[in-house]
C-alpha cells in the first residue's frame, strides 16, 4: 500500500487523496495501470502535474465498455497530444460512441482536437467579441455580473483553448473595461428574483377540505391532473434507444453493434419496455411503482410497453390473477402495447437452452434442490460432463424420462451476489394453464427474463434493485447466445409501513377472518386501494413523488394519503352527510322559506356546478356539533351559543333539549334568525334534511406497529399485532339525497368529515360508503 501511495503522490495527488483512491479497488487499479503505461511511452511523464491530473481523470471516468482503449488514450496524454480536460472528455465520448475494437485514428484526433493550436491572439479576439456583446450589462452590474455564461460562450468559439488562458484574458479585459474594484463592488450582491417572462395561464381556484382556495401542484397549467411522467420530469431519464453500449456495465461483444443496428430497424428507434408480473397473486402498492416506471417512461417517450405474464411456474398460477393484473394496469390509466406470455416463447427458450449446452455454457446437474440453496453450495460434480451427454439428458428431461427433482439444467456463470451456476430449467409434472401437458420442464426467471426481453426487442428493462445481482447473468446469457442485449436499469423497491404485502401473509389474514378478502380496504393491494376509494391518479402521483431513487424506501402511509387528498380535493364533489345524527327541530321557520337550497359542488368555484338539497324545519346535525355546556374552545352549538347553518343564511339558537334514559340528547328544539339580523356566529355547521340513510365504514391502520413483520418489535408475529379497532361500521348515517344514483367507486367529500367512496356492497335500497381518508387537520378553530 505504501508503494502505491508514493506512486500516486508522484503524479500530484495529495497523500490523503492517494490513500482515499486506494480504497477504491477499481480506480486504484486503473490509475496504477495508467501511470505505468504513461511511463512506457515517455519516461517521467506521469510526474508532470498536468499529466497526472489527466491520468487520474481517465482512471475515474473510464467506463467498462471502453476499458480496452485505456492504453491508447494514455499514450496521447503522455505525449501531450491530449493536454486538457476538454480534450480528454471529448476523447472518451468519441470512444463511447464508437465502441468498436479498432479506433479510426484520424476521426478520433479530429474529435478531440489533437494538433489544434489556439494562439493567444485567437483567445484575445474571441474574448473581445463576447465582452463587446455584453458591454452594457457588465457596466451596469460591474463585478457582480456572473461571468460563467460568458466563459461558456467563448469556449464555443475556441473549443480547444486552454481554460486558464481564457479565464485570465477575460479577467484582464473586464478590468480594462471597468477599472479596479470599488467598495461597492466588494460588497455581497443582494439576491434578486428572476422575473417570470412566461405569460400566465388563467386557472380556476382550487379549494381544500376547509373550503379555502389554494394552489395545487397536482394540476397542470391547463387544469388537468398531472400524470406520472409530468411529475417525474427529467428524473425519468435513461439511455436513448440503440445507445445501450453507453450505459455503465454494458458488455460489448464483436456482434453488439450489428445486433443494435438490427434492433433499431425492428423497433423504429422507439422505446420498448415491459411490465412482467408473475400471475400468482394480487398486485400491491409496490407493483404500482413498477407499472408507472415501465408504462410511464414508454408513454413519456412516445414508446410502447408490453404486459408480459411471467407464467413459468404452473403450480402457482390462476386465471383470476391474470385478469386482475390486467384490470389493475388499465385502472392506473395504461393500455398495454401487447399482452404476451413467457409461455409464448417456450419453444424458442428450449432451443436457446440447447444452443447454450452446445456452446459449453450449460450442463445437466443431479444435485437435489436443498443442496443448491444459499450462496455457497458445493460445486457440481457434473459441471464438466461432456456436451453430448448433457444434450441427451436435457432431451430426456423434456420427454419426461427423468423424475421431478432428479435433474436441472444449470448455467456456467456466477451472479454478482456470488451464487454460482444458477438453474435454467427444472422438471415439473404440472399441467400449464396455456400449454397443458406439452411441457414438463419449465425455465426459471434467470433464464427466461433476459431472453424474453431480447425476443421482444425491449430497449429498457426496468426492474427493482433486488435484480441488480442478476444483471451480469442477464448480459452474459444474451451475449453468449449472440442475441440482442437490452439494458437493465434498477430502481429502489417501494414498501409501506404498518402493512404486509406478502401473498402468504395476506392469505392468513383472510383465512382467520381478520380481513374479508384481497380487496379489504385495510390492505394495500391495488384492488383494496381501489375499493377504499384511492384514485388511480393519486397512486401514480405518489409513485412519481417517491421517485427513481435506488434506495430501498419504506414510507409511512400518510404520504400516500396526502397524495390522495391532493387529487380528491380537486375531483371529489362536496355533499353534506352526518355520521352520528342529532335531530334538530326549528320552531319558527317561516312557511315561505325555500324548500330547496342550491349547494355548490366545489365551494368557491361556481363553474364546477351545484346541486340542490331539501330543507325543512326538521333536520339533522352531527352529534358532536352540540354540547349543552362547553369550554371556550368549543365554537359550535350550545345552550348559550348560536351557530350558523351552511348555505341557508340562518343562525340557530337552542330553546329546548330532549334526552333519552341515559341522559344523552336525542332532539334539540331551536329558533332561527337571518344571519343579517344577528351577530356573526363563531362557526357554521353542515346538516341534512329529508336525507337518505346509508352505511359508513371507517378504517384505521390494520397493524399497531410500524413493522409488524419485525419480530424484535412484534415477538408474537404479525397476526398478534392486528389493531382490533381498524374497522368501525356506522349503519345509520345520513346523507343528502343528491348522492342517490351514485355508482360504485364514485367519490365525494362529506363536508367537514372526510373523503368517501361508494362501496361495491351498495344496493339499490342502501348505499355503503368507505371513508377513503380524513380531511387535512385544521389547526385553527375547533369548528
C-alpha positions in Angstrom: 0.0 0.0 0.0 2.9 2.4 0.9 4.3 1.9 -2.6 1.0 2.8 -4.3 0.6 5.9 -2.1 4.1 7.0 -3.1 3.3 6.3 -6.8 0.1 8.2 -6.7 1.6 11.2 -4.9 4.3 11.4 -7.5 1.6 12.3 -10.1 0.5 15.3 -8.0 -2.2 13.8 -5.7 -2.0 14.7 -2.0 -1.2 11.9 0.3 -4.8 12.0 1.7 -6.3 11.8 -1.8 -3.9 9.0 -2.7 -5.0 7.0 0.3 -8.7 7.6 -0.5 -8.1 6.5 -4.1 -6.5 3.2 -2.9 -9.7 2.4 -1.0 -11.5 2.2 -4.4 -10.0 -1.0 -5.9 -11.2 -0.4 -9.5 -10.0 3.3 -9.7 -6.7 2.3 -7.9 -6.1 -0.4 -10.4 -6.9 1.8 -13.4 -4.7 4.6 -12.1 -1.7 2.3 -11.4 -2.0 0.9 -15.0 -2.3 4.4 -16.5 0.8 5.6 -14.7 2.9 2.6 -15.8 1.7 2.9 -19.4 2.5 6.6 -19.5 6.0 5.9 -18.2 6.5 3.4 -21.0 5.7 6.0 -23.7 7.5 9.0 -22.1 9.8 8.4 -19.1 8.9 10.7 -16.2 5.8 12.0 -17.9 3.5 10.9 -15.0 5.4 13.2 -12.7 4.1 16.2 -14.6 1.1 17.5 -12.6 -0.9 18.4 -15.6 -0.4 14.9 -17.0 -1.1 13.4 -13.5 -4.5 15.2 -13.4 -5.5 13.7 -16.7 -4.3 10.2 -15.7 -6.4 10.5 -12.6 -9.4 11.6 -14.7 -9.1 8.7 -17.0 -8.9 6.3 -14.1 -12.1 7.7 -12.6 -14.1 8.3 -15.8 -13.3 5.4 -18.0 -16.3 3.2 -18.5 -16.0 -0.6 -18.6 -17.2 -0.9 -22.1 -14.2 1.1 -23.5 -11.7 -0.2 -20.9 -9.7 -1.8 -23.7 -8.9 1.6 -25.1 -7.3 2.9 -21.9 -3.7 2.4 -23.0 -4.5 4.1 -26.4 -5.7 7.2 -24.6 -2.9 7.3 -22.1 -0.4 7.4 -25.0 -2.0 10.6 -26.1 -1.9 12.0 -22.6 1.8 11.0 -22.0 2.9 12.6 -25.3 0.8 15.8 -24.6 -1.3 15.3 -27.7 -4.3 15.4 -25.2 -3.5 18.1 -22.7 -6.8 19.4 -21.3 -9.9 18.0 -19.5 -12.0 19.2 -22.5 -9.9 17.1 -24.9 -10.0 14.0 -22.6 -13.8 14.3 -22.2 -14.1 14.5 -26.0 -11.8 11.5 -26.4 -13.9 9.4 -24.0 -17.1 10.5 -25.6 -15.8 9.6 -29.0 -14.8 6.1 -27.9 -18.1 5.6 -26.1 -19.9 6.5 -29.4 -17.6 4.2 -31.4 -17.0 1.2 -29.2 -15.5 -0.9 -32.0 -12.2 -2.7 -31.2 -10.4 -0.7 -33.9 -10.1 3.1 -33.5 -10.1 5.2 -36.6 -7.2 7.4 -35.6 -8.0 10.4 -37.9 -11.6 10.7 -36.8 -10.5 10.2 -33.1 -7.9 13.0 -33.3 -10.4 15.4 -35.1 -13.0 14.7 -32.4 -10.7 15.6 -29.5 -8.7 18.4 -31.0 -5.3 16.7 -31.4 -2.9 19.0 -33.1 -5.2 22.0 -32.8 -3.3 25.1 -31.5 -5.2 28.1 -30.3 -3.0 31.2 -30.3 -3.1 33.9 -27.7 -4.3 36.3 -30.4 -7.3 34.0 -31.2 -8.1 33.9 -27.5 -7.9 37.7 -27.2 -10.1 38.1 -30.3 -12.8 35.7 -29.1 -12.9 37.2 -25.6 -13.1 40.7 -27.0 -16.1 39.8 -29.2 -18.0 38.4 -26.2 -17.1 41.3 -23.9 -18.3 43.7 -26.5 -21.6 41.9 -26.8 -22.3 42.1 -23.0 -20.6 45.5 -22.5 -23.7 47.4 -21.3 -24.7 44.6 -18.9 -21.2 44.5 -17.5 -21.1 48.2 -16.9 -24.5 48.1 -15.1 -23.7 45.2 -12.8 -19.9 45.6 -12.8 -18.1 42.9 -10.8 -21.4 41.4 -9.6 -22.0 40.2 -13.2 -22.0 36.4 -13.5 -19.2 35.7 -16.0 -19.9 31.9 -16.2 -22.1 32.1 -19.2 -19.5 34.4 -20.9 -16.8 31.8 -20.5 -19.2 29.2 -21.9 -19.9 31.3 -25.0 -16.2 32.0 -25.5 -15.4 28.2 -25.3 -17.9 27.5 -28.1 -15.9 29.8 -30.3 -12.4 28.4 -29.4 -13.3 24.9 -28.2 -9.7 23.7 -27.6 -8.3 26.8 -26.0 -6.7 26.4 -22.6 -9.3 27.2 -19.9 -6.9 29.1 -17.7 -5.7 31.3 -20.5 -9.3 32.1 -21.5 -10.2 33.0 -17.9 -7.1 35.2 -17.5 -7.8 37.0 -20.7 -11.5 37.6 -19.7 -10.5 38.9 -16.3 -8.0 41.3 -17.9 -10.5 42.7 -20.5 -13.1 43.2 -17.8 -10.6 45.1 -15.7 -9.7 47.3 -18.7 -13.5 48.0 -19.1 -14.5 48.6 -15.5 -11.3 49.6 -13.8 -10.3 48.5 -10.3 -13.0 47.2 -7.9 -14.7 49.8 -5.7 -16.0 49.3 -2.1 -19.5 48.7 -3.7 -18.0 46.0 -5.9 -16.6 44.2 -2.9 -20.0 44.1 -1.1 -22.1 41.0 -1.4 -24.7 41.4 -4.2 -28.3 41.2 -3.0 -30.2 38.2 -4.2 -32.9 39.2 -6.8 -35.7 37.0 -8.1 -35.6 36.4 -11.8 -38.9 37.8 -13.3 -41.2 35.2 -14.9 -41.5 36.2 -18.6 -43.9 33.5 -19.5 -47.5 34.5 -20.0 -49.6 33.5 -17.0 -52.2 30.8 -17.6 -55.6 31.5 -16.2 -56.5 28.9 -13.6 -59.7 28.1 -11.7 -59.2 28.3 -8.0 -58.9 25.1 -6.1 -60.5 24.6 -2.6 -59.2 22.4 0.1 -61.1 20.4 2.7 -61.8 23.5 4.7 -63.3 25.1 1.5 -60.4 27.6 1.3 -59.0 28.5 -2.0 -55.5 27.1 -2.5 -53.0 26.5 -5.3 -52.3 22.8 -6.1 -49.2 21.5 -7.8 -51.2 18.3 -8.8 -52.8 20.4 -11.6 -51.1 21.2 -14.8 -51.3 24.7 -16.4 -54.4 23.7 -18.4 -56.2 22.4 -15.2 -55.6 18.6 -15.9 -54.4 16.3 -13.2 -50.7 15.8 -13.8 -49.6 12.3 -15.0 -46.7 10.2 -13.6 -44.2 11.3 -16.3 -45.1 15.0 -15.9 -44.4 14.9 -12.1 -41.2 12.9 -12.6 -39.9 15.3 -15.3 -36.2 15.0 -16.1 -35.6 12.5 -13.3 -37.1 9.9 -15.6 -34.1 9.8 -18.0 -32.3 6.8 -19.3 -30.2 5.9 -22.4 -31.5 6.6 -25.9 -32.7 3.5 -27.9 -29.7 1.9 -29.6 -27.2 3.6 -27.3 -27.1 0.6 -24.9 -23.3 0.5 -25.2 -23.0 3.9 -23.4 -24.5 2.6 -20.1 -22.4 1.6 -17.2 -21.6 -2.1 -17.1 -22.9 -2.9 -20.5 -20.8 -5.6 -22.2 -19.7 -5.1 -25.8 -19.0 -8.1 -28.0 -17.9 -8.3 -31.6 -21.5 -8.6 -32.6 -23.0 -5.9 -30.4 -23.1 -3.0 -32.9 -24.7 -5.2 -35.7 -27.3 -6.5 -33.2 -28.1 -3.0 -32.1 -28.4 -1.9 -35.7 -30.9 -4.7 -36.4 -32.8 -3.8 -33.1 -33.2 -0.2 -34.2 -34.5 -1.3 -37.6 -37.1 -3.5 -36.0 -38.2 -1.0 -33.4 -38.0 2.1 -35.5 -35.9 3.7 -32.7 -38.8 3.6 -30.3 -38.6 2.9 -26.6 -39.9 -0.5 -25.6 -40.4 -1.5 -22.0 -42.4 -4.3 -20.3 -44.2 -5.0 -17.0 -43.6 -8.7 -16.3 -45.6 -9.8 -13.2 -45.9 -13.4 -12.1 -49.7 -14.3 -12.3 -49.7 -15.9 -8.8 -51.2 -13.2 -6.7 -52.9 -9.8 -6.5 -50.8 -6.7 -7.3 -49.9 -4.3 -4.4 -48.7 -0.7 -4.0 -45.1 -1.8 -4.8 -46.2 -3.1 -8.2 -47.8 0.3 -8.9 -44.3 1.8 -8.9 -43.2 -0.8 -11.4 -46.2 -0.2 -13.6 -45.7 3.5 -13.6 -42.0 3.3 -14.4 -42.4 0.9 -17.3 -45.7 2.3 -18.8 -45.0 5.9 -17.7 -41.5 6.0 -19.3 -42.7 4.4 -22.5 -45.6 6.9 -22.7 -43.4 9.9 -22.0 -41.0 9.0 -24.8 -43.7 8.0 -27.4 -42.8 4.3 -27.0 -44.6 1.2 -26.1 -44.9 -1.1 -23.1 -45.8 -4.8 -23.1 -47.7 -6.5 -20.3 -45.9 -9.8 -20.2 -47.0 -12.5 -17.8 -44.1 -14.5 -16.4 -46.0 -17.7 -16.4 -43.2 -20.2 -15.9 -44.4 -21.7 -12.7 -47.6 -23.6 -13.4 -48.1 -24.7 -9.8 -49.0 -21.2 -8.5 -50.8 -19.6 -11.5 -54.5 -19.0 -11.5 -56.8 -17.4 -14.2 -58.2 -14.9 -11.7 -54.7 -13.4 -11.2 -54.2 -12.9 -15.0 -57.5 -11.0 -15.2 -56.9 -9.0 -12.0 -53.4 -7.9 -13.1 -54.6 -6.5 -16.5 -57.6 -4.9 -14.7 -55.2 -3.0 -12.4 -52.9 -1.9 -15.2 -55.8 -0.4 -17.0 -57.3 1.1 -13.8 -54.0 3.0 -13.3 -54.6 4.5 -16.8 -52.3 2.5 -19.0 -53.0 0.4 -22.1 -50.5 -2.4 -22.9 -49.0 -2.3 -26.4 -49.5 -6.1 -26.4 -50.3 -8.7 -23.8 -47.8 -11.5 -24.0 -46.8 -14.5 -22.0 -43.4 -16.0 -21.3 -45.0 -19.3 -22.4 -45.4 -17.8 -25.9 -41.6 -18.4 -26.2 -41.3 -21.9 -24.7 -40.1 -23.4 -28.0 -37.6 -20.6 -28.6 -36.4 -20.8 -25.0 -35.9 -24.5 -25.3 -33.8 -24.0 -28.4 -31.8 -21.3 -26.7 -31.1 -23.8 -23.9 -29.9 -26.5 -26.3 -27.6 -23.9 -28.0 -26.3 -22.9 -24.6 -25.3 -26.5 -23.9 -23.7 -26.9 -27.4 -21.6 -23.8 -26.7 -20.3 -25.3 -23.5 -22.2 -22.9 -21.2 -24.7 -25.2 -19.6 -24.9 -28.7 -18.2 -27.4 -31.1 -16.6 -26.9 -31.5 -12.9 -28.4 -34.0 -10.5 -27.8 -32.2 -7.2 -31.0 -32.0 -5.1 -32.7 -28.6 -4.7 -31.8 -28.5 -1.0 -28.1 -28.7 -1.9 -28.4 -25.7 -4.2 -29.8 -23.4 -1.6 -27.8 -20.5 -0.2 -24.9 -18.6 -1.7 -22.1 -21.2 -1.2 -23.4 -24.5 -2.4 -20.7 -27.1 -3.3 -19.6 -27.3 -6.9 -21.5 -29.7 -9.0 -19.6 -32.9 -9.8 -21.4 -32.9 -13.2 -20.2 -29.4 -14.2 -17.7 -30.7 -16.7 -19.7 -33.6 -18.1 -19.5 -34.0 -21.9 -21.7 -31.7 -24.0 -23.4 -34.6 -25.9 -24.2 -36.2 -22.6 -25.9 -33.0 -21.3 -27.8 -32.7 -24.6 -29.2 -36.2 -24.3 -30.1 -35.8 -20.7 -31.8 -32.5 -21.4 -33.9 -34.1 -24.1 -34.7 -36.9 -21.6 -35.9 -34.2 -19.2 -38.1 -32.7 -21.8 -39.6 -36.2 -22.7 -40.4 -36.9 -19.1 -37.9 -39.7 -18.7 -36.4 -38.2 -15.6 -38.3 -37.7 -12.3 -39.2 -34.4 -10.8 -36.3 -33.0 -8.7 -33.8 -35.5 -10.1 -32.2 -33.1 -12.6 -31.9 -29.5 -13.5 -30.1 -27.6 -16.3 -27.6 -25.1 -14.8 -25.7 -22.2 -16.5 -22.0 -21.8 -16.1 -21.9 -18.3 -14.7 -21.8 -16.5 -11.3 -24.2 -13.9 -10.1 -23.0 -10.6 -8.6 -24.1 -11.9 -5.2 -21.7 -14.8 -5.6 -24.2 -17.5 -6.4 -22.6 -19.9 -8.8 -24.3 -21.7 -11.7 -27.9 -20.6 -11.4 -30.6 -23.1 -12.6 -32.0 -22.5 -16.1 -34.6 -25.4 -16.3 -36.3 -27.6 -13.7 -38.8 -30.5 -14.0 -42.4 -30.0 -13.0 -45.1 -32.6 -13.9 -47.8 -30.0 -13.6 -50.1 -29.0 -16.5 -49.7 -25.4 -17.7 -52.7 -23.2 -17.9 -51.9 -22.4 -21.6 -49.8 -25.2 -22.9 -51.4 -28.1 -21.0 -49.2 -31.2 -20.8 -46.9 -30.2 -23.7 -44.1 -29.4 -21.3 -42.8 -31.0 -18.2 -39.7 -28.8 -17.9 -40.0 -25.1 -17.2 -37.5 -22.3 -17.5 -36.5 -20.2 -14.4 -36.6 -16.4 -14.1 -32.9 -16.1 -14.5 -33.1 -17.9 -17.9 -36.5 -16.5 -19.1 -36.4 -12.9 -18.2 -33.5 -11.6 -20.4 -34.2 -13.8 -23.3 -37.9 -12.8 -23.5 -36.7 -9.1 -23.2 -34.4 -9.8 -26.2 -37.0 -11.6 -28.2 -39.5 -8.7 -27.7 -36.8 -6.1 -28.5 -37.1 -4.4 -25.2 -34.9 -1.3 -25.1 -35.1 -0.6 -21.3 -35.5 -3.5 -18.9 -36.6 -1.5 -15.7 -36.8 -3.6 -12.5 -36.3 -3.3 -8.8 -33.0 -3.2 -7.0 -33.0 -6.8 -5.9 -32.5 -7.8 -9.5 -29.2 -5.9 -9.6 -27.4 -9.0 -8.6 -28.7 -10.7 -11.7 -27.6 -8.0 -14.2 -24.3 -9.7 -15.0 -26.1 -13.1 -15.8 -28.7 -11.1 -17.8 -26.0 -9.6 -20.0 -23.9 -12.8 -20.1 -26.8 -15.0 -21.3 -27.7 -12.7 -24.2 -24.1 -12.3 -25.2 -23.0 -15.9 -25.1 -26.0 -16.7 -27.4 -25.2 -13.8 -29.7 -28.6 -12.3 -29.1 -29.6 -8.6 -28.9 -29.0 -7.5 -25.3 -31.3 -4.9 -23.7 -30.1 -2.6 -20.9 -31.2 -3.4 -17.3 -31.9 -0.4 -15.1 -32.7 -0.8 -11.4 -34.7 1.4 -9.0 -35.5 1.1 -5.3 -38.4 -1.1 -4.3 -41.3 0.7 -2.7 -42.5 -0.5 0.7 -45.1 0.9 3.1 -45.0 0.7 6.9 -48.0 -0.6 9.0 -48.9 -3.3 6.5 -47.9 -6.6 4.9 -48.0 -7.3 1.2 -46.8 -11.0 1.2 -49.3 -13.2 -0.6 -48.9 -15.9 2.0 -49.5 -13.5 4.9 -52.5 -11.8 3.3 -53.9 -15.3 2.8 -53.5 -15.9 6.5 -55.4 -12.7 7.4 -58.2 -13.8 5.1 -58.5 -17.4 6.4 -58.5 -16.1 10.0 -61.3 -13.7 9.1 -59.2 -10.6 10.1 -59.9 -9.1 6.7 -62.6 -10.1 4.3 -60.7 -10.7 1.1 -57.8 -9.5 -1.1 -59.7 -6.2 -1.7 -60.4 -5.4 2.0 -59.8 -1.6 2.2 -57.4 -2.0 5.1 -54.9 -3.8 2.9 -52.5 -2.2 0.4 -53.2 -4.4 -2.6 -54.3 -2.3 -5.6 -57.8 -3.8 -5.5 -58.1 -2.9 -1.9 -57.0 0.7 -2.5 -59.5 1.0 -5.4 -62.3 -0.3 -3.1 -61.3 2.2 -0.4 -61.6 5.0 -2.9 -58.0 5.8 -3.7 -58.0 7.5 -7.2 -55.5 5.9 -9.6 -54.2 9.4 -10.4 -53.2 9.7 -6.7 -51.3 6.4 -6.7 -49.4 7.5 -9.9 -48.7 10.9 -8.3 -47.4 9.1 -5.2 -45.1 6.9 -7.2 -43.7 9.9 -9.0 -43.1 11.8 -5.7 -41.2 8.7 -4.4 -39.0 9.0 -7.4 -36.5 6.9 -9.3 -34.1 6.6 -6.4 -32.1 3.4 -6.0 -32.7 3.5 -2.2 -35.0 0.8 -0.8 -37.7 3.0 0.6 -40.2 2.2 3.4 -42.7 5.0 3.5 -45.4 5.9 6.0 -48.9 5.6 4.6 -49.5 9.2 5.5 -47.5 10.3 2.4 -49.8 8.2 0.1 -52.8 9.6 1.9 -51.6 13.1 1.3 -51.4 12.4 -2.4 -55.0 11.0 -2.3 -56.2 14.2 -0.6 -54.4 16.3 -3.3 -56.3 14.5 -6.0 -59.7 14.2 -4.3 -59.5 17.9 -3.3 -59.9 18.9 -6.9 -62.1 16.0 -8.1 -64.5 14.9 -5.3 -67.9 16.7 -5.3 -68.9 18.1 -1.9 -72.0 16.8 -0.3 -73.4 17.0 3.3 -73.6 14.0 5.5 -73.9 13.3 9.2 -72.3 10.1 10.6 -73.9 10.3 14.1 -77.2 12.3 13.6 -78.8 14.5 16.2 -82.3 15.7 15.4 -82.9 19.4 15.2 -86.4 21.0 15.1 -86.7 24.7 14.1 -89.7 26.1 15.9 -90.1 29.4 14.0 -89.1 28.6 10.4 -91.3 30.7 8.1 -93.6 28.8 5.8 -92.3 30.7 2.8 -88.7 29.8 3.5 -87.2 27.9 0.4 -87.8 24.2 0.4 -84.8 23.6 -1.7 -81.4 25.1 -1.4 -78.6 25.3 -4.0 -75.3 23.9 -2.8 -72.0 24.3 -4.8 -70.3 21.1 -5.8 -67.0 22.9 -5.2 -67.4 25.9 -2.9 -65.7 28.9 -4.4 -65.7 27.5 -8.0 -69.1 28.3 -9.4 -68.2 27.0 -12.9 -67.9 23.4 -11.5 -71.7 23.3 -10.9 -74.1 22.8 -8.0 -76.8 20.5 -6.7 -80.0 21.1 -4.7 -80.8 19.8 -1.2 -84.1 19.8 0.6 -84.7 21.9 3.6 -87.4 21.9 6.2 -87.9 22.6 9.9 -86.7 19.1 10.8 -83.0 18.5 10.1 -80.0 16.6 11.4 -76.6 17.7 12.5 -73.5 15.8 13.6 -73.9 14.7 17.2 -70.5 16.1 18.2 -71.6 19.6 16.9 -73.8 20.1 20.0 -72.9 20.3 23.7 -75.1 21.6 26.4 -72.2 23.2 28.2 -68.8 23.6 26.6 -65.5 25.3 27.3 -64.3 28.4 25.5 -62.6 26.4 22.7 -65.8 24.8 21.5 -67.3 27.1 18.8 -70.3 25.1 17.7 -73.9 24.8 19.2 -74.5 25.0 22.9 -77.4 26.3 25.1 -75.7 29.7 25.2 -74.0 29.8 21.9 -75.8 30.0 18.5 -74.3 28.5 15.3 -74.8 29.1 11.6 -76.3 26.5 9.1 -74.2 26.3 6.0 -75.8 27.7 2.8 -79.0 28.7 4.5 -78.3 32.2 5.7 -79.7 31.1 9.1 -78.4 31.2 12.6 -80.0 28.9 15.2 -80.2 29.1 19.0 -81.2 26.4 21.5 -84.6 26.5 23.1 -85.1 23.0 24.5 -83.2 19.8 24.8 -84.8 16.3 25.0 -82.8 13.4 26.3 -83.0 9.7 26.5 -83.0 7.5 29.6 -79.2 7.6 29.6 -79.1 11.4 29.6 -78.0 11.7 26.0 -79.6 14.4 23.8 -81.9 12.9 21.1 -83.6 16.1 20.0 -82.9 19.8 20.2 -85.6 22.4 19.5 -84.1 25.7 18.2 -85.2 29.0 16.9 -83.7 30.7 13.8 -82.8 34.2 12.6 -81.5 35.5 9.4 -77.7 35.9 9.6 -78.0 39.5 8.6 -80.2 40.2 11.7 -77.9 38.9 14.3 -74.2 38.8 15.3 -72.0 36.6 13.2 -71.7 33.2 14.9 -68.3 31.6 15.7 -68.9 28.7 13.4 -71.1 27.4 10.6 -72.0 23.7 10.6 -73.3 21.2 8.0 -76.7 19.5 8.2 -79.1 17.3 6.3 -82.8 17.4 5.8 -85.1 14.7 4.5 -81.9 12.6 3.9 -81.3 9.0 2.9 -79.8 6.6 5.4 -76.6 4.9 4.5 -73.9 2.7 5.9 -70.4 4.2 6.5 -67.3 2.2 7.2 -64.4 4.0 9.0 -61.0 2.4 8.6 -57.8 2.7 10.6 -54.4 1.1 10.4 -54.6 -2.7 10.3 -51.4 -3.1 12.5 -50.3 -1.3 15.6 -46.6 -1.3 14.9 -44.7 0.3 12.0 -43.1 -3.0 11.0 -45.5 -5.8 12.0 -43.2 -8.4 10.5 -40.2 -7.4 12.6 -40.0 -9.9 15.4 -37.9 -7.6 17.5 -40.9 -5.2 17.6 -43.6 -7.8 17.5 -42.3 -11.0 19.1 -45.7 -12.8 18.7 -45.7 -12.3 14.9 -47.7 -10.1 12.6 -51.1 -11.7 13.5 -50.6 -10.7 17.1 -50.2 -7.1 16.0 -53.6 -6.6 14.4 -55.4 -3.5 15.5 -58.9 -4.6 16.9 -60.3 -1.2 16.1 -59.2 -1.0 12.5 -62.8 -1.0 11.3 -65.9 0.8 12.6 -69.3 0.3 10.8 -71.9 3.0 11.2 -75.2 1.6 9.9 -77.5 4.7 10.4 -75.5 7.6 8.9 -77.4 10.2 6.8 -76.5 11.9 3.6 -78.3 14.4 1.4 -80.4 13.0 -1.5 -78.0 14.3 -4.2 -76.0 11.1 -3.9 -78.9 8.9 -4.9 -77.9 7.0 -8.1 -74.2 7.2 -7.3 -72.2 4.3 -8.9 -69.7 2.0 -7.3 -66.4 3.9 -6.7 -67.9 7.3 -7.1 -66.2 9.7 -4.7 -67.4 12.5 -2.5 -66.2 14.9 0.1 -68.6 14.7 3.1 -68.2 18.3 4.3 -66.1 18.6 7.4 -65.9 14.8 7.7 -63.6 13.4 5.1 -63.5 11.8 1.6 -65.7 8.8 1.0 -66.3 6.3 -1.9 -69.2 4.1 -2.8 -68.5 0.5 -1.9 -69.5 -2.5 -4.1 -71.7 -3.8 -1.3 -74.1 -0.9 -2.0 -77.6 -2.0 -3.0 -80.5 -0.1 -4.7 -82.1 0.4 -1.3 -79.0 1.4 0.7 -75.7 3.0 -0.2 -72.5 1.9 1.6 -69.6 4.4 1.8 -65.9 3.7 2.7 -64.0 6.6 4.3 -61.0 6.9 2.0 -59.1 9.5 4.0 -59.8 12.2 6.6 -59.7 15.8 5.7 -56.5 17.7 6.5 -56.3 18.7 10.1 -57.5 22.2 10.9 -55.0 23.8 13.3 -57.3 26.7 13.8 -60.9 26.7 15.1 -62.4 23.6 16.6 -65.4 24.1 14.2 
